[in-house]
Structures are given as C-alpha cells and as structure tokens.
Amino acid sequence: MAKAGLIKLHADTGKRVGHWTGATTTAYYIDDVCEGVTQPFEFEGWHYRLKYFDGCFMPFVVCLEVAEKNGVNLAAKMIA
C-alpha cells in the first residue's frame, strides 16, 4: 500500500522497538494516508481505511469487507 502511494509509513517502521510485553519486535507503523487519498480507499479489489484502537498511538489499516463479514461494521463506528 505504501509503494502504491496510498499510505505513509512512520519513520520507525522497520526498526526494532520495545513491545509492551517487554520483548522487542520489528515496528510496522502507519503514519497516515498519502496526500489526495480519501478514506475508504481501494487496494487490490478490497476497501480499507485507517482506524485507531484504544491504547494505540498509531492507526491500523483495516479491511471493511473482512470486518463486515465477521459482523463488525467498522465504517459505522469511524469518524471521518
């Protein structure tokens, strides 16, 4: 998605960071969508948007179709 110009990766993406468990892990942080990209956006036939979850400082990329298939309507819960 970053290579396609849809999302911007955070500067710490790819670096080793501390996890809340005390272990270290490779960071895969999303910063934002790229300029001119509106949400939801389409990638390879699926619809996505960014969503913050409680306790997280960075958003996650969520697939609207997968969430809806599992009974979660993320589109209704998100604020544009």
Secondary structure, DSSP 8 states (H G I E B T S, - for coil): -TTTTSEEE-TTTTSEEE-TTS-EEE---EEEE-TT--SSEEETTEEEEEE--TT-SS-EEEEHHHHHHTT--HHHH---
